C-alpha cells in the first residue's frame, strides 16, 4: 500500500515522498513567475501616489486621505521576505553554492528554479502560504481608495452641562490602514489596533462558518489563512459550537483569534 501524507499547504492527500500537491506546486510556481509583474504593479501605484498634503487656509477642512499610503510598507515587506526566503533556501539546500541576491527578481528566479526540490521538503507549505499572503497584500493595496470604517461606540467619559460624568455615544471612524481613529461626536482619538483587537477578542456572540470568520479577521488586518484555520480545526485546536438561536454550528472571531495568538507565540 502506498504511503501518503497531507499536503502541507492545503491538506489534500499526496504521496509520502512529497509535501506539496500538484495544485499547490503549480500555484507556487505561478506566484514566483509573477514576481516581476507584482513589482511592476506596486511601482505603478507608488508612482501614482500623491502623499504630500495640501496646505489649506485656517479653518478649512483637512485634506482628504491620500491613496495607498501603505503600499510602500507592503512592497518593502514583500521584497525583504522574498530575498530572505531565497537566502534561507540557498543556505539550507546548497550550502556549498552560495548565491548573492541583489534584486527581488533574482531571488524569485532562484526560488522558482528550486520548486521541484522544495516540494520534497516539509517547509514548503509555510513558504507557499507566506508568499501567497505577501503577494495578496501588495495587490490588494494597488490603486484603491482607502475606506473609512466604523469601529463602534466611543465610550469616552466626559462631563455634561450639569457636571455629570457620562459616556460618549458617538461612533469612532478610521481609515482601514490608519493606526488611529476619531469619534465623530466628541473628536476623541482612539488607537485602532487596540480597539479592533479588543472588539474581536470579545466577539463571542457572533458565530458563523469558519470561512466567514476568517474573512472577518482578514478585513480587520489579521493574517489568518483559511486552509491553515481548517487544519487547526482538524487538529482539535478549534471546535465548532452551536448557536442557541439558529441551531447552527460555527466559530467566533474570539476563538480563531485566540488560536492565532497562541500559534504566533
trRosetta pair geometry for C-beta under 8 A, 3 or more apart (Angstrom, degrees):
i j d omega theta_ij theta_ji phi_ij phi_ji
2 15 6.5 -61 167 -120 119 86
2 16 7.7 -171 163 2 74 99
3 15 7.4 72 85 -165 64 62
3 16 3.8 -12 113 -17 102 143
4 13 5.0 16 169 -173 138 98
4 14 6.5 149 -157 76 87 28
4 15 6.2 -75 -111 -113 65 26
4 16 5.7 -129 -105 -50 10 79
5 13 7.6 157 83 -146 23 59
5 14 6.3 -32 67 66 70 78
5 15 7.7 5 24 118 81 24
5 16 5.0 98 -17 -114 101 62
5 18 7.8 -167 54 74 109 60
5 19 7.3 -30 95 -107 135 57
6 11 4.9 -21 -172 -149 118 51
6 12 7.0 134 -154 65 66 23
6 13 6.4 -47 -99 -92 54 49
6 14 7.4 77 -164 20 15 86
7 10 4.9 6 91 51 131 77
7 11 5.9 -42 58 13 84 12
7 12 4.6 22 4 50 124 75
7 13 7.6 -80 -17 -31 83 7
7 14 5.2 83 -67 -10 82 126
7 18 8.0 -16 -106 119 74 101
7 19 7.2 103 -146 163 49 41
7 20 5.9 61 -151 -139 95 31
7 21 4.0 -48 -88 -23 141 99
7 24 5.8 142 179 10 136 143
7 125 7.0 141 154 -98 66 115
8 19 4.7 3 -4 173 122 94
8 20 6.5 -54 40 -75 90 65
8 122 6.3 142 -78 -160 156 59
8 124 6.3 114 64 71 131 77
8 125 2.6 -125 120 -36 97 140
8 126 7.3 -53 147 -21 119 65
9 20 6.0 37 1 -124 119 85
9 21 7.4 -121 52 21 103 89
9 24 4.3 140 66 -146 141 152
9 124 7.5 -66 -44 117 109 81
9 125 4.2 -159 -59 -137 65 82
9 128 4.7 -30 -101 79 137 140
9 129 6.1 -176 -134 -51 88 90
9 227 6.6 25 155 124 57 154
10 21 6.3 -62 47 24 117 129
10 23 7.1 -15 13 82 158 117
10 24 5.5 -161 -8 -61 112 125
10 227 5.2 -78 -120 -143 53 142
11 227 6.4 -165 -7 -169 107 97
11 230 6.6 -92 -16 101 158 120
11 231 6.1 -164 -80 -79 122 94
11 234 7.3 145 -138 -11 140 161
12 21 4.7 22 71 -65 122 156
12 23 7.4 68 20 33 155 120
14 18 5.1 -78 141 79 127 113
14 19 7.8 153 80 -117 138 8
14 20 7.4 -1 27 93 177 17
14 21 4.8 -148 -70 -91 129 75
15 18 5.3 71 69 16 86 101
17 120 6.7 -31 158 -127 74 97
18 21 7.5 115 121 -83 131 34
18 119 5.7 -23 -147 152 95 95
18 120 6.2 -71 -114 -97 53 59
19 119 6.5 176 50 175 76 45
19 120 6.6 112 7 -152 97 15
19 121 6.1 -83 27 79 145 29
19 122 5.3 -165 -114 -101 153 41
19 124 5.1 130 94 41 118 115
19 125 6.3 -107 152 -32 103 96
20 24 4.8 -123 -169 93 92 115
20 25 4.8 119 123 -67 116 85
20 28 6.9 -18 -173 -8 153 143
20 118 7.7 29 -4 116 141 81
20 119 4.6 -98 44 -138 114 79
20 124 5.0 -79 -43 115 122 134
20 125 6.6 -178 -86 -73 86 70
20 128 6.7 130 -119 -38 128 149
21 24 5.0 85 54 17 79 101
21 25 6.7 -141 94 -9 36 92
22 25 5.7 -58 -145 37 27 113
22 26 6.3 28 157 -19 64 106
23 26 5.9 -55 -151 35 28 110
23 27 6.4 26 151 -17 63 108
24 27 5.4 -52 -145 38 35 114
24 28 6.2 41 153 -23 66 102
24 125 7.7 0 160 -114 154 72
24 128 5.9 39 176 -178 107 164
25 28 5.7 -50 -148 33 31 112
25 29 6.6 32 152 -18 63 104
25 115 6.6 120 -162 164 85 113
25 119 5.4 20 -109 -107 119 128
26 29 5.8 -54 -152 35 32 112
26 30 6.4 31 151 -19 65 107
27 30 5.6 -54 -148 37 33 112
27 31 6.4 42 151 -26 65 101
27 128 7.2 76 94 -163 104 117
27 132 7.4 13 147 -88 118 121
28 31 5.6 -48 -149 29 32 116
28 32 6.6 23 156 -11 63 106
28 115 5.8 156 111 -135 117 120
28 118 8.0 -135 150 92 154 129
28 124 7.5 -22 -101 179 165 102
28 127 7.8 54 -135 107 127 96
28 128 4.8 -72 -89 -113 111 103
28 131 7.1 84 -136 66 77 142
29 32 6.0 -63 -153 41 30 105
29 33 6.2 31 151 -20 67 109
29 112 6.4 84 -141 -142 67 85
29 115 5.4 50 -81 -139 84 177
30 33 5.5 -53 -142 38 33 113
30 34 6.2 30 157 -20 65 109
31 34 6.0 -65 -153 37 25 109
31 35 7.7 55 145 -54 57 77
31 128 7.6 147 20 -146 155 69
31 131 5.1 98 149 132 146 122
31 132 6.2 -87 -102 -81 144 66
31 135 6.0 -134 -147 -29 98 155
32 35 5.9 -8 -164 -29 43 111
32 108 5.0 166 -161 -172 78 86
32 109 7.7 147 166 -82 107 23
32 111 5.3 -145 -121 95 136 104
32 112 4.0 177 127 -76 136 91
32 115 7.0 -148 19 -62 151 123
32 131 7.4 -20 -65 -177 76 154
33 112 6.5 101 -63 -116 64 138
34 37 4.9 -62 -163 49 71 113
34 38 5.4 76 136 -30 91 100
34 135 7.1 62 95 -139 125 140
35 38 5.7 -55 -143 35 28 112
35 39 6.4 28 159 -18 64 106
35 82 7.0 115 -133 -142 125 148
35 104 6.5 -154 178 137 120 97
35 105 6.2 155 117 -114 121 53
35 107 8.0 -165 -158 79 159 80
35 108 3.4 -64 -18 -120 170 168
35 109 7.9 -116 51 -41 145 60
36 39 5.8 -57 -149 37 31 111
36 40 6.3 32 153 -21 66 106
36 105 5.8 45 -82 -115 87 106
36 108 7.6 -155 -36 73 67 153
37 40 5.6 -52 -147 35 33 113
37 41 6.4 36 154 -22 65 103
38 41 5.8 -52 -150 33 31 112
38 42 6.5 29 153 -16 63 106
38 78 7.2 -135 138 174 126 150
38 135 5.6 -83 -117 -135 148 91
38 138 5.8 73 -178 95 104 144
38 139 6.7 -75 -131 -60 90 96
39 42 5.8 -56 -150 37 32 110
39 43 6.2 29 154 -17 66 108
39 75 7.7 97 -129 -148 63 106
39 79 7.7 78 -108 -82 106 99
39 104 6.3 156 -83 82 135 131
39 105 7.2 -72 4 -66 159 88
40 43 5.8 -57 -145 39 30 109
40 44 6.2 34 155 -23 65 105
41 44 5.8 -53 -150 32 28 112
41 45 6.6 28 153 -17 62 105
41 138 7.2 109 89 140 112 106
41 139 6.4 17 115 -108 152 74
41 142 5.2 -34 158 -110 105 153
42 45 5.8 -56 -154 35 33 111
42 46 6.4 31 151 -18 67 106
42 71 6.1 166 -155 -177 83 106
42 74 7.4 -146 -126 95 123 99
42 75 4.4 133 177 -97 144 120
42 78 7.4 -158 -63 48 161 150
42 138 5.3 -51 -77 -171 118 114
42 141 7.9 37 -117 79 86 108
42 142 6.6 -102 -90 -89 49 103
43 46 5.5 -53 -146 37 35 112
43 47 6.2 34 155 -19 66 106
43 75 7.9 115 -61 -133 58 152
44 47 5.9 -57 -148 37 29 110
44 48 6.5 21 154 -14 63 111
44 142 7.6 41 74 -153 98 112
44 143 7.6 -28 111 -45 100 119
45 48 5.8 -65 -151 40 31 107
45 49 6.7 48 150 -45 65 97
45 68 5.5 -116 169 167 116 169
45 71 5.1 -150 113 -133 127 161
45 141 7.2 117 148 116 166 83
45 142 4.6 -131 -63 -139 141 70
45 143 5.2 -129 -109 -43 97 74
46 49 5.6 -38 -153 3 36 120
46 68 7.8 -123 -82 122 48 130
46 71 5.7 -155 -73 112 80 131
46 72 6.4 96 -112 -76 115 79
46 75 7.2 -39 -51 -8 129 159
48 67 7.6 -44 117 91 96 132
48 143 6.6 22 73 -96 149 96
49 66 6.8 57 -169 167 92 115
49 67 6.1 -148 -122 79 72 86
49 68 5.6 -109 -96 76 110 106
49 69 7.7 127 -152 -86 132 46
49 71 6.9 -152 -62 41 138 133
50 66 6.2 -146 85 -138 64 105
50 67 7.2 53 36 31 77 96
51 66 5.0 76 -114 -172 56 167
51 69 6.3 114 -118 -109 110 85
53 63 4.8 176 -153 37 90 146
53 66 7.5 -103 -76 -49 73 112
54 63 5.1 133 40 -88 86 135
56 60 3.7 -116 153 77 129 137
56 61 7.2 -72 151 63 175 45
56 62 7.4 -156 20 -117 138 30
56 63 6.8 177 -31 -54 116 81
57 60 4.9 93 59 -24 70 122
63 66 7.9 29 124 -54 116 77
65 69 7.7 -91 175 -16 90 125
65 146 5.2 -80 122 60 138 127
65 148 7.6 159 -5 -62 146 101
65 175 5.2 139 -125 -87 162 152
65 178 8.0 -88 -128 -57 134 118
66 69 5.3 94 82 -62 108 101
66 146 8.0 52 82 2 45 126
67 143 7.4 17 162 -137 129 41
67 144 7.4 171 -161 83 99 28
67 145 5.9 -63 -113 -104 95 56
67 146 6.9 -170 -124 -12 44 86
68 71 4.3 19 168 -24 107 117
68 141 5.7 107 -136 164 94 88
68 142 7.2 30 -113 -129 140 21
68 143 6.8 -24 -48 -69 141 25
68 144 6.9 104 -68 49 96 58
68 146 7.5 -169 -51 -48 34 93
69 72 7.7 -44 174 19 44 100
69 146 7.3 -9 15 -51 96 141
69 177 6.2 178 67 95 96 138
70 73 5.1 -55 -164 43 66 116
70 74 5.7 65 140 -23 86 103
70 141 5.6 -114 88 -136 96 136
70 177 4.2 -126 -36 -155 133 150
71 74 5.7 -58 -143 41 33 108
71 75 5.9 31 160 -18 69 109
71 138 7.5 73 -146 -147 75 66
71 141 4.9 169 -90 133 74 125
71 142 7.0 89 -113 -89 122 50
72 75 6.0 -56 -143 39 26 109
72 76 6.2 30 156 -23 62 108
73 76 5.7 -55 -148 33 28 113
73 77 6.6 25 156 -16 63 105
74 77 6.0 -56 -152 36 31 108
74 78 6.3 33 151 -23 65 107
74 137 4.9 -158 -146 135 116 101
74 138 5.0 167 140 -92 116 60
74 141 5.0 159 19 9 160 157
75 78 5.5 -53 -147 34 33 115
75 79 6.3 28 157 -15 67 106
75 138 6.0 88 -84 -122 63 109
76 79 6.1 -57 -147 38 28 106
76 80 6.0 27 157 -19 65 112
77 80 5.7 -57 -141 39 29 112
77 81 6.1 18 165 -11 66 111
77 134 6.6 -146 118 -134 97 102
77 137 7.4 -24 77 98 129 146
78 81 6.5 -65 -147 41 21 100
78 82 6.2 24 157 -23 61 112
78 104 7.5 44 124 -142 84 153
78 134 4.7 138 -111 170 77 110
78 135 7.1 98 -130 -80 122 44
78 137 7.3 -166 -65 74 104 106
78 138 5.1 14 -57 -57 152 130
79 82 5.8 -57 -146 33 27 114
79 83 6.5 20 160 -12 64 107
79 104 4.5 -94 -134 -68 80 136
80 83 6.3 -65 -156 39 26 104
80 84 6.2 22 153 -16 65 113
81 84 5.3 -54 -138 42 36 113
81 85 5.9 38 160 -22 69 104
81 130 6.8 -129 166 154 140 120
81 134 5.9 -143 68 -95 139 153
82 85 6.1 -54 -147 34 24 109
82 86 6.6 23 153 -17 60 108
82 104 4.7 58 88 -147 141 97
82 107 4.8 119 140 104 90 136
82 108 6.0 -22 -172 -62 126 83
82 111 7.7 -109 -164 -7 78 145
82 131 7.6 82 -98 -117 79 94
82 134 7.5 -174 -54 125 87 158
83 86 5.7 -56 -149 36 32 112
83 87 6.3 32 153 -19 66 106
83 101 5.1 180 -139 103 87 132
83 104 6.1 -86 -51 -98 91 67
83 107 4.6 -116 -97 -77 53 156
84 87 5.8 -54 -148 36 31 111
84 88 6.3 30 154 -20 65 107
85 88 5.6 -54 -146 37 31 111
85 89 6.3 29 157 -16 66 106
85 107 7.3 100 66 172 82 117
85 111 6.5 26 115 -89 109 137
85 127 6.2 122 -153 -139 129 104
85 130 7.5 171 -82 94 138 133
85 131 7.4 -61 11 -69 176 102
86 89 6.0 -54 -145 39 29 107
86 90 6.2 32 155 -21 63 110
86 99 7.5 -73 153 83 106 123
86 101 5.1 83 99 -61 140 159
86 106 7.8 114 175 112 167 70
86 107 3.7 -139 -15 -152 153 87
86 108 7.6 -81 -69 -45 129 28
86 110 5.0 85 -150 73 115 127
86 111 5.4 -98 -95 -48 85 98
87 90 5.7 -58 -148 38 28 114
87 91 6.3 25 156 -16 65 108
87 101 6.5 -116 -60 17 83 124
87 107 7.8 -38 -29 -124 71 111
88 91 5.9 -57 -147 38 29 108
88 92 6.1 23 156 -16 65 113
89 92 5.7 -61 -143 42 29 109
89 93 5.6 -4 171 8 69 117
89 110 7.5 158 81 128 123 107
89 111 6.3 108 36 -106 159 81
89 114 5.7 127 155 114 137 165
89 118 6.7 -32 -137 -88 129 118
89 127 7.8 59 -70 -116 118 153
90 93 6.7 -66 -125 50 18 88
90 94 5.5 -50 -161 56 60 100
90 97 7.6 -112 -166 94 91 74
90 98 6.2 91 148 -135 119 54
90 99 5.1 -117 -131 31 149 98
90 110 6.8 -15 -68 161 109 142
91 94 7.9 -47 -73 64 9 58
91 95 5.9 43 -166 -99 50 76
91 98 7.2 28 -87 -111 67 93
92 95 7.5 9 -124 -56 3 89
93 114 6.5 132 65 -147 165 129
93 117 6.1 95 -149 131 145 140
93 118 7.7 -75 -63 -75 149 75
93 121 7.9 -90 -81 -58 111 150
94 97 4.2 -50 166 55 117 98
94 98 7.3 177 112 -70 92 37
94 99 7.7 45 87 -15 131 97
95 98 7.3 4 -166 -63 35 87
99 106 8.0 -156 158 150 123 113
99 110 6.1 176 90 -112 164 148
101 104 7.9 57 161 -97 114 26
101 106 5.0 -176 -143 96 75 106
101 107 4.3 63 -166 -73 144 86
101 110 6.7 -94 -92 5 116 143
102 106 6.1 49 45 28 69 146
103 106 5.0 97 58 5 83 96
103 107 7.2 -143 99 -3 47 87
104 107 5.3 -53 -149 38 40 116
104 108 6.2 43 153 -21 70 103
105 108 5.8 -55 -150 36 30 110
105 109 6.4 31 152 -20 64 106
106 109 5.5 -50 -145 36 35 114
106 110 6.4 38 154 -22 65 103
107 110 5.9 -54 -151 33 30 110
107 111 6.5 26 154 -14 64 107
108 111 5.9 -57 -147 39 32 108
108 112 6.2 37 153 -24 65 106
109 112 5.6 -53 -149 33 31 115
109 113 6.6 31 153 -19 63 103
110 113 5.8 -55 -154 34 33 110
110 114 6.5 19 152 -12 65 113
111 114 5.6 -66 -147 43 34 108
111 115 7.1 64 151 -59 64 79
111 118 7.7 12 -163 -27 75 154
112 115 6.0 -20 -160 -24 36 113
114 117 5.2 -61 -168 49 70 110
114 118 5.2 72 133 -28 91 107
115 118 5.5 -57 -136 41 31 110
115 119 6.2 46 158 -36 64 100
116 119 5.8 -43 -154 17 29 119
116 120 7.8 19 150 -11 54 101
117 120 6.1 -64 -170 33 40 106
117 121 7.2 31 141 -20 69 111
118 121 5.3 -62 -154 32 47 115
118 123 7.5 -76 -159 78 91 87
118 124 4.6 129 153 -99 90 112
118 127 6.8 -67 -179 61 136 153
119 124 5.8 102 -103 -129 30 173
120 124 7.9 91 36 -24 25 140
121 124 5.3 118 72 -33 82 98
122 125 7.5 -34 178 12 50 102
123 126 5.7 -59 -169 43 63 108
123 127 5.9 62 138 -24 85 108
124 127 5.4 -57 -146 40 37 114
124 128 6.1 40 156 -23 70 105
125 128 5.8 -54 -148 34 29 111
125 129 6.4 26 155 -16 64 107
126 129 5.8 -55 -146 39 32 111
126 130 6.2 30 157 -19 66 108
127 130 5.9 -57 -147 37 28 109
127 131 6.3 24 159 -15 64 108
128 131 6.1 -60 -148 38 27 107
128 132 6.3 26 156 -19 64 110
129 132 5.8 -58 -148 37 28 112
129 133 6.4 27 156 -18 65 107
129 225 5.6 -47 -157 -73 118 170
129 227 7.5 -137 -104 67 115 118
129 228 6.6 68 -138 -51 153 120
130 133 5.8 -56 -148 37 31 110
130 134 6.2 30 155 -19 66 107
131 134 5.7 -53 -144 37 31 112
131 135 6.3 31 158 -18 65 106
132 135 6.0 -56 -149 37 28 109
132 136 6.3 27 155 -18 63 109
133 136 5.8 -58 -147 37 30 111
133 137 6.4 33 155 -23 65 106
133 223 5.8 53 -160 -155 143 113
133 225 6.9 -89 -71 -75 115 110
134 137 5.8 -54 -150 32 29 113
134 138 6.7 26 154 -16 63 104
135 138 5.9 -58 -153 36 33 108
135 139 6.1 19 157 -9 69 112
136 139 6.0 -61 -139 45 30 103
136 140 5.7 27 164 -20 68 113
137 140 6.1 -54 -136 38 22 107
137 141 6.6 18 160 -18 57 112
138 141 6.1 -71 -159 35 26 108
138 142 6.9 39 149 -43 64 100
139 142 5.6 -37 -154 3 39 120
140 144 7.7 -46 167 20 52 145
141 144 7.1 -136 -169 36 26 104
146 175 4.5 30 146 -167 129 115
146 176 5.6 -156 -162 33 85 92
146 177 6.0 -92 -125 17 124 101
146 178 7.9 92 174 -29 145 91
147 175 7.1 139 77 -148 33 64
147 176 5.1 44 57 -29 82 121
148 173 5.3 31 171 172 106 114
148 174 6.9 -175 -148 99 72 15
148 175 5.4 -45 -92 -86 68 61
148 176 7.8 -126 -86 -28 24 72
149 173 6.9 169 81 -149 29 72
149 174 6.7 -29 57 65 74 63
149 175 7.8 101 11 -132 76 19
149 176 6.1 68 -3 -77 118 80
150 171 5.2 -28 -145 171 110 125
150 172 7.2 113 -163 76 59 52
150 173 5.7 -41 -98 -95 53 78
151 171 7.8 134 50 176 50 78
151 172 4.7 -53 68 93 95 103
151 173 6.8 154 11 -103 87 25
151 174 5.9 2 -10 18 135 105
151 181 5.7 120 30 50 138 174
151 190 7.5 -158 92 90 132 140
151 192 6.5 -126 -90 -132 172 87
151 195 5.6 64 156 129 132 134
151 196 6.7 -72 -142 -74 122 77
151 199 7.3 -144 -172 -24 83 156
152 171 7.0 -171 115 -144 15 73
152 172 6.1 -1 67 38 62 104
152 195 7.2 -164 44 176 119 113
152 199 6.1 -171 -27 -100 148 137
153 167 8.0 45 149 146 121 116
153 168 7.8 169 172 103 84 71
153 169 6.1 -45 -149 -152 113 48
153 170 7.3 123 -155 77 62 34
153 171 6.4 -57 -100 -99 42 57
153 172 7.5 54 132 -2 10 90
154 167 7.7 168 90 168 83 81
154 168 4.2 -35 88 98 130 114
154 169 7.1 64 38 109 97 3
154 170 4.5 26 -10 69 132 84
154 171 6.9 -123 -34 -83 84 8
154 172 5.4 129 -88 -50 68 92
154 183 4.0 33 -97 -109 132 134
154 185 6.5 -119 -7 46 148 111
154 186 6.3 145 158 31 168 113
154 188 6.0 107 -163 54 125 121
154 190 7.4 -153 -136 -47 72 134
155 167 5.2 -24 -146 -168 50 115
155 168 6.4 -45 17 59 8 77
156 167 7.1 136 66 -155 29 63
156 168 4.6 9 54 17 81 124
156 183 6.7 -112 7 -25 125 158
156 186 6.0 -129 65 75 129 151
156 188 4.5 64 -27 23 166 175
157 165 5.7 2 -170 -173 108 101
157 166 7.3 157 -146 80 62 28
157 167 6.1 -41 -91 -96 60 59
157 168 7.7 -128 -67 -10 14 83
158 165 7.5 163 85 -144 16 61
158 166 6.8 -33 67 63 64 73
158 168 6.2 46 15 -54 113 100
158 186 6.4 173 -9 -134 153 146
159 163 5.6 -18 -167 -139 118 37
159 164 6.8 138 -150 66 66 31
159 165 6.2 -41 -93 -91 63 53
159 166 7.6 102 -133 19 19 80
160 163 7.2 -54 67 17 65 16
160 164 5.0 -7 36 56 108 87
160 166 5.2 41 -38 7 110 128
168 183 6.2 36 132 -178 144 159
168 185 5.7 171 -173 87 109 127
168 186 4.6 -72 -122 -13 149 136
168 188 6.8 163 29 9 164 132
169 185 7.0 56 72 -5 57 171
170 183 4.3 91 101 180 128 106
170 184 5.3 -161 -173 60 115 69
170 185 2.6 -144 -79 14 133 118
170 186 5.6 -165 15 1 144 80
171 183 7.0 150 79 -144 26 69
171 184 5.8 8 62 20 77 113
171 185 7.5 98 19 -14 52 101
172 181 4.8 87 168 116 99 126
172 182 6.9 176 -146 92 73 16
172 183 5.1 -45 -89 -84 70 66
172 184 7.9 -168 -98 -8 23 74
172 190 5.2 -18 -140 26 145 144
172 195 6.9 -95 102 -164 156 163
173 181 5.7 -168 93 -167 29 111
173 182 6.7 -25 59 63 75 65
173 183 8.0 122 13 -114 70 22
173 184 6.2 49 2 -48 115 101
174 178 4.9 -133 179 71 99 123
174 180 6.6 -158 -122 118 126 33
174 181 2.8 -85 -58 -90 111 105
174 182 7.3 124 -81 9 77 57
174 190 7.6 -107 -52 72 129 97
174 192 4.7 -140 104 -89 172 134
175 178 4.2 92 60 -17 88 114
175 181 8.0 178 15 -100 50 83
176 221 7.9 165 177 -61 81 106
178 181 6.6 121 97 -71 127 67
178 192 6.1 97 99 1 82 152
179 191 7.0 -27 157 -149 79 69
179 192 5.9 -167 -179 38 27 104
179 193 6.2 -18 -149 -22 76 106
180 189 5.3 2 178 -175 125 105
180 190 6.5 151 -160 76 72 42
180 191 6.1 -46 -105 -105 74 40
180 192 5.9 -170 -109 -14 14 94
181 189 7.3 154 80 -155 36 59
181 190 5.1 -22 63 62 86 97
181 192 4.9 95 -18 -76 102 103
181 195 7.1 -70 30 37 124 157
182 187 5.9 -9 -178 -154 111 50
182 188 7.1 162 -152 79 63 35
182 189 5.4 -31 -97 -99 78 63
182 190 7.3 174 -87 16 27 80
183 186 4.9 10 96 50 135 79
183 187 6.1 -82 70 -28 82 10
183 188 4.7 25 17 46 124 81
183 189 8.0 -120 4 -64 79 23
183 190 7.1 85 -40 -18 86 112
184 187 7.9 15 -157 -73 12 53
190 194 8.0 -126 169 67 84 100
190 195 5.4 52 150 -55 121 140
191 194 4.3 42 101 24 117 112
191 195 6.2 161 88 -19 60 91
192 195 5.4 -60 -141 41 33 114
192 196 5.9 31 163 -19 71 105
193 196 6.2 -54 -145 36 25 105
193 197 6.3 20 158 -13 61 112
194 197 5.9 -60 -145 41 28 110
194 198 6.0 28 158 -20 66 110
195 198 5.9 -57 -146 37 26 109
195 199 6.3 24 157 -18 63 109
196 199 5.8 -58 -147 37 29 109
196 200 6.3 21 159 -13 66 109
196 220 5.1 161 -177 -166 127 109
196 221 6.9 58 123 34 161 115
197 200 6.1 -61 -146 40 27 104
197 201 6.0 28 157 -21 65 112
197 257 7.7 156 -149 -171 69 142
198 201 5.7 -57 -143 38 28 112
198 202 6.3 14 160 -8 64 112
199 202 6.1 -68 -150 45 26 102
199 203 6.4 43 148 -46 64 103
200 203 5.2 -40 -147 8 37 122
200 216 7.9 157 -119 132 111 108
200 217 6.9 91 -146 -106 146 82
200 220 6.2 116 -60 150 138 173
200 222 7.6 -169 139 -26 176 143
200 253 4.5 -98 -158 139 87 127
200 254 6.4 168 151 -78 60 58
200 257 5.2 120 133 -53 116 157
201 254 5.5 79 -162 -123 30 89
201 257 6.0 -113 -86 100 63 144
201 258 7.6 102 -131 -65 80 82
202 254 6.6 -172 33 -86 4 126
203 206 5.2 -30 180 33 103 110
203 252 5.8 -178 117 176 81 101
203 253 4.2 20 80 53 135 113
203 254 5.1 -179 64 -37 66 92
204 252 5.3 41 -132 173 39 167
204 254 5.0 -29 -74 24 71 150
204 255 8.0 97 -117 -36 73 84
205 252 7.5 96 35 -122 19 128
206 252 6.0 117 76 -135 64 84
206 253 6.5 19 77 -1 115 101
207 241 7.0 -95 -131 76 140 87
207 243 4.6 -174 71 -76 138 108
207 246 7.9 -160 79 39 112 125
207 248 7.6 164 115 88 112 89
207 250 4.1 128 161 81 87 117
207 251 6.7 162 -148 72 73 15
207 252 5.4 -48 -92 -72 68 80
208 212 4.2 -75 137 83 129 130
208 213 5.5 162 72 -53 97 83
208 216 7.8 110 52 -19 139 134
208 250 4.9 168 83 -170 4 143
208 251 7.1 -46 66 57 52 63
209 212 5.0 87 63 9 81 104
209 213 7.2 -151 96 -6 40 89
209 250 5.6 -80 -61 -121 33 98
209 251 7.6 28 176 21 17 88
210 213 5.6 -57 -148 37 34 112
210 214 6.3 37 155 -23 68 104
210 226 7.3 122 128 -148 97 83
210 229 5.7 174 175 129 117 123
210 230 6.7 127 116 -83 152 68
210 233 6.4 -66 -90 -49 157 146
210 238 7.2 91 -111 135 123 149
210 240 7.7 -90 -51 -82 100 105
210 250 7.5 -169 -44 -156 54 66
210 251 5.2 54 -92 14 70 133
210 256 7.5 135 -144 -84 80 130
211 214 5.7 -52 -151 33 31 113
211 215 6.7 33 151 -19 63 103
211 226 5.6 31 -119 -137 74 129
212 215 5.6 -52 -153 33 36 113
212 216 6.6 40 149 -22 65 101
213 216 5.5 -50 -153 32 36 115
213 217 6.5 32 152 -15 66 104
213 229 7.9 -174 85 -179 105 157
213 250 7.5 145 -39 174 121 98
213 251 5.0 -73 -14 86 163 105
213 252 7.0 143 -120 168 135 10
213 253 5.7 -168 -156 -80 97 60
213 256 5.4 145 138 -10 127 149
214 217 5.8 -56 -150 39 33 109
214 218 6.3 37 151 -23 66 106
214 224 5.0 -138 -141 111 83 117
214 225 7.5 -8 -159 142 132 11
214 226 4.7 142 106 -89 171 79
214 229 5.4 -142 -83 6 123 160
214 256 6.9 -139 -79 -170 64 160
215 218 5.5 -51 -145 34 33 115
215 219 6.4 36 155 -20 64 102
216 219 5.9 -54 -153 33 29 111
216 220 6.6 21 151 -12 62 110
216 253 5.7 -89 104 -89 132 117
217 220 5.6 -60 -150 42 34 110
217 222 4.2 -58 172 63 96 121
217 224 4.7 30 100 18 137 134
217 253 6.1 160 -68 -139 93 95
217 256 6.2 -111 -45 105 149 129
217 257 6.6 -177 -114 -75 126 87
217 260 7.6 161 -173 -31 152 158
218 221 7.7 85 180 -42 29 11
218 222 6.7 -89 -79 65 31 67
218 223 7.7 60 -114 -113 71 28
218 224 6.3 -111 -61 51 77 85
222 257 6.7 -79 -133 -111 168 89
222 260 6.4 55 177 144 123 169
224 228 7.2 -142 -172 72 61 113
224 229 5.8 45 173 -58 106 120
224 256 6.4 42 -135 157 157 120
224 260 5.7 -75 -89 -90 102 136
225 228 4.0 72 74 12 103 112
225 229 6.6 -174 88 -13 50 85
226 229 5.5 -54 -146 36 32 113
226 230 6.5 37 154 -23 65 101
227 230 5.7 -48 -152 30 33 114
227 231 6.9 35 148 -19 62 100
228 231 5.6 -51 -156 31 37 113
228 232 6.8 43 145 -23 65 98
229 232 5.4 -45 -154 28 39 116
229 233 6.7 39 148 -18 65 100
229 238 6.9 20 -176 -4 78 160
229 256 6.2 0 -135 -140 123 116
229 259 8.0 114 -128 88 76 137
230 233 5.6 -52 -154 35 37 112
230 234 6.3 38 148 -21 67 104
231 234 5.4 -51 -144 36 36 114
231 235 6.1 25 157 -11 67 109
232 235 6.0 -65 -147 45 27 103
232 237 4.1 -75 -170 68 85 120
232 238 4.7 64 120 -5 103 109
232 256 7.9 120 83 -131 153 74
232 259 5.4 86 -165 162 149 152
232 263 7.8 -88 -96 -53 122 139
233 236 7.8 56 -179 -62 29 17
233 237 7.2 -80 -67 59 26 74
233 238 4.3 -51 -86 73 69 107
233 239 7.5 142 -141 -80 73 31
233 240 7.4 31 -142 -34 120 88
233 251 8.0 -99 -91 -65 118 138
236 239 6.7 11 -157 -65 59 97
237 259 5.1 102 150 -131 115 129
237 262 7.9 -160 -160 77 122 139
238 251 6.1 -3 -177 -112 118 136
238 255 6.2 104 -134 145 90 114
238 256 6.6 22 -110 -94 133 69
238 259 5.9 -58 -65 -39 94 159
240 249 4.2 60 146 170 128 109
240 250 5.9 70 -150 -7 102 3
240 251 5.9 -81 -107 -59 70 76
241 249 6.7 170 88 -144 15 75
241 250 7.4 -45 61 63 58 50
241 251 7.7 98 23 -100 78 44
242 247 6.4 -9 -174 -151 110 40
242 248 7.0 160 -147 84 68 20
242 249 5.3 -45 -89 -88 63 66
243 246 4.4 19 93 43 128 96
243 247 6.7 -66 76 -12 77 14
243 248 5.4 2 33 56 112 70
243 249 7.6 -168 0 -91 77 17
243 250 6.3 13 -33 29 109 111
244 247 7.7 6 -177 -69 18 54
251 255 5.2 -120 -169 69 92 132
251 256 5.9 76 147 -45 132 102
252 255 4.8 100 58 0 81 101
252 256 7.4 -160 90 0 45 85
253 256 6.0 -63 -149 43 34 104
253 257 5.8 33 157 -21 71 113
254 257 5.8 -57 -141 40 26 111
254 258 6.3 33 157 -26 62 106
255 258 5.9 -55 -153 29 27 113
255 259 6.9 21 153 -13 62 103
256 259 5.9 -56 -154 37 35 108
256 260 6.3 38 149 -22 67 107
257 260 5.5 -52 -147 36 34 116
257 261 6.3 33 156 -18 66 105
258 261 5.9 -57 -150 37 29 109
258 262 6.4 30 151 -19 64 107
259 262 5.5 -54 -147 37 34 114
259 263 6.2 30 156 -17 68 107
260 263 5.9 -58 -146 38 28 107
260 264 6.3 25 154 -20 63 111
261 264 5.7 -57 -145 36 31 112
261 265 6.7 37 155 -30 63 103
262 265 6.0 -53 -154 22 31 113
